[in-house]
Amino acid sequence: MINVGYSRNSIFRFLLLLGLALVTASCAGTRLETPDEAAVVEPDDPACAYFYFSWGRFAEMQGRLEEAQDAYTKALVCDQDSAYLHQRLAYLLIAMGKKEQATMELGKILENGPDDNQSRLELAGIFENLGKTEKAIEILRKNIEANPRDNHSRLTLGYLYFRHERFEEARVALEAHVAQEPDSYSGTVMLAKLYRAMGEMELAREMYDKVLGLNWSTLQALDAAEFYEQIRDYETAVQIYRRLLAEDPGNETTLRKLAGLYMILDEPDQAVLELKKLREISEEPAKVDLAIGRLLLDQKKFAAAIAHLQGMLVDYPDMDIVRPLLALSYYESGDSSRAKQVLAEVPVDSKEYEDAVLMLVRLYQDEGKLATAVDILEDAVRESGSRYQSFYFLLAAIHQKNNEPQKGLATFERALEVFPKEGRVRFEYGLYLDRIGRLDGAMVRMIEVLELEPDNPYALNYVGYTWADAGKHLDKALDYISRAVAARPDDGFIRDSLGWVYYKRGEFGKAVQELKKAWEMQPEDPTINEHLADAYLKTGARDKAAEHYERAVQLYEDAKKKAVARRKLGEAAGEEGQE
């Protein structure tokens, strides 16, 4: 630290230096000399150190950081052992982005060994900000070793461990901290969060209860309420939200959370009540109104939903997102004609136009009026401003349902003319060809998708699985499907393809591994169950094979596929019985 016990000669010399600087400044207008132009630097000179330190602070405050760095460096020549100067220079270097130089300055402080805990705590914080976590931890641990009662260092150490997900080490530090200081608010908060992160919910609950008892604060109360929701103690969460609202009735966040909680509790009337309160204070009342409408619709309160949504159209006549909800309310209440009328009112230039047309067409489909549904879609694609890809897909599907597959093919050809570079059109075209049994044509379209979108996971999966199922191009099939899995690792059907290509390659262990993952993602899919059973049978696990064949038999709706699975089940059971 800078020495303040200056001798008379030191003070005289300091005043002389300062006087020279002021005289120079007055002669040169506003310009000050740089430290290089000032007096000669002498080591172990407190007055000299203070002069350059003052110069550096002034330059730093003026934003002249390079000049400040130079001044602090000269101050350190005058007072080499000053921990404060090294720290000030370190802070400056961090601000300048010179982190390595800052680390060197901090190292010099450590070499001199600051003897007070506060200085070492500050050093630990700087090292952590520099990304030198292990160095920060080392400082804190030495603090605790030197002074076992240093609970502040122990709390900071626990926080660092927690921040870097070193939970067991954090637990040791924080539990020791709270043992020394049972009413430590910060320590209790950290322990609550730590136990929660570790999945020890009973201990976490104990700490959250204690946190709210030690010091009620909005931030920690909200965190505690979310925790109680997580452990499904909804009543306690409601009590917390209620208390928060008593203190701040206009808190929009709390009102939203409380309304959502009432929906979880299946108390829609109370949820609507809270949303209505929220509407009165919200800067976006239309969004709150929309949430109320959706809630009423979800609760099948169709009359109330209709009244509310009609009111919204009066208040917000251009809010077209309301119309599909209103139409659905009418439809669910049995008034199909009003539903159609509302949907037909959505203008072509609205963001909701596509959804409105699709819903309108499906209403006519449900009534068996396929010709009318076709007319609506044909009218929609006639004008360039209202052509959506989905209209063509649905139109082709209706033709297929109407036993007119050629019209469906013609529809996709028209879609290709409008959207020649859209991979999705070719993908849906390929699926359509697959559904009507034109498998070669489907492969052509899927390969075209990959020409446009080489990393499309669904096209990669389709082509790879088709090859694997046919037992050809297995290396290339594995490559395609592996890329698809990398893009969609949680897709059970793509994972099934990976297992199946391993099966076809004779790698039955890998097949079981991947097919089991696929089954865990899609346990109710009959094909995945059958594939997994096939792989188990190849590895000799006939009991597991029989179990999944039986599942496949139960799940298949197609009579032929059900029969095949039943035959395999019989074979697996027969082989098991021979042992």
Steps between C-alpha positions, in 0.01 A plus 500: 500500500619855434688632800339812649777574758695741279816676623538878476735457202253269327216746544718783375599300195134404433386862521783600270393238245137605524595867468705432190207312345258784573738762364543296184125463464444873538762579239363253247130567523312177583776260406662294779835330464494127473677308776791448262548877486475551878764475767746214525356190666679394817447165676366479857368854486146536648455855373600394151261202521214721611569750224486237226205325663304829500600559142385152405164533676433832325592351161285193569199715591552695176500176299870524405572141596840458338624810677353372827678166455830679446449715811408204723804312372726791599328524837590135557864576422484750786315258733558147373334322793171688491223239476249777441688634196533151352127448553411838349714420197339154475152652494611740228653222290178298527305803376746526210452132413858416595410200713838326493679813619235540769564144615873580530427801719277292724776243528732770630246585770487135603882488512495783752234313696225745601429431864133601519210275395310775322787563258531130428123472446520782248788322329298179480214691340732651239652160417151352457405783262815428304394137465771381743256307717754259651718794607199665664415176681860464616495849654173436679614165635819659634288769665296232677809301600657813648178599675244220546248759623513684166142422403488756222772316307320170563175642357683638197672165448164321513360741245791441261463124528125527440546731203727243336266210590745343743208420724659269756781748571244782514299300750796454735583872493143629534393255771810598701415868445144458626618285791715793615234759420153337520314820411711582194247610240740472205621159614147368545396628156802331341432173681136506385609541138775240540275231649246572225766461230612172661143369507484483879155654518426443870818681603429770241152547641643538851736770377234685297273506805789641701584761232147641509511507879835678516427776252195528278596650164314502171786341304553210738126456556448455124786251488351310795154498338645349182671236713173412675332473159782267392433266794124540440429672829261730321323624811822643647582659164155661492553639851830658394350656187207628708733666750702656217181641348391637836827697506489596133151454347615625162786256451438357153749214536338374819150522353607297196661234716200478731258469207713224350511321833120506527484342154727220624273461802201472265339809645417685176261746660772620737749510212263718295453727801875551534536559126229765514694676775809474281313651207429816698869576550662338197662707228373238254139428605424335165744217579339449838154496338626238256627286788159527667327393180727198457448402861121514467522293182731243664254469787218440247312806622394571145227756568735705719780462245275617216385805695856589600648453151216695335578782740863484395406546134311813600800632696764377254329468156832435321614224738434212261656240732175520696289368211632139491444478876149638465430261212619205708278613788199510268589163350546331837169644617329344197460811286697395192345761270611791721848346524528494121374856475763628743781320316387631164532855635879474544655716221756364257771738622463389863766292677216271605372438146683171449379352830146628438479332158643173631252497788211584267593217264523253786153599619362408158707180500352401836154547348597282202472794257823427316395676180442825691836457677669458161327811363621711794860388451486546122369853550779569748785385268354675198639838604876540548457699821323215679704197395636311797685169477268347757200561272650276232590229752148491644342511154705198389408314820129561433538364145669191642221455754250541216676214311637739239878460539574634152342833594726503804804449278385785276459721808860439605623572149322837519661562838845433349433763234419757771773392747778347284776550757312402815628175647188456710279473189714220359511329841120503535473387137728207584285405799189517283662269242594264784139494626360408159763227446725683253818425696748558218351842436512576872875428507554729202327787679688441825833503319391828340437635850859412593628676190329817626556438872791256551453490878123454511476235777163361392600452137831345614303265724251405228767421241730325750222289649368401155846381399549316831161331482586378150842383623700714256742796516539421871814708550339801340175431687693504829661832408165660409321377810789589732484857369124502556545377859764767567251765390200347684639288787166490685293377206406140576413414140835618365673313782304189393646539151851503645430181693352340191797577278727342765270197498527472124879527526502209744616719793231370733646634826502854363155439355361411843666803656349748251162329469462497877557878500239535225252290699557713812409805290203337323385203711159479330626468144444143369778506239762608754386222733526246218845623395625483859360148535678395179830632636453339840431166329827525306692555825333201666279703737186307401299595809546870424429434133172329589402790725540756220341278233197477730495879530516532121206258459293711740595832337474417127171594335595368157386136485794380289761661725322366807509149352874522427573616855283220643689239295834636626366493855412134459845420362675683785285323759557165332878540501488599867290197583753261347763584761 
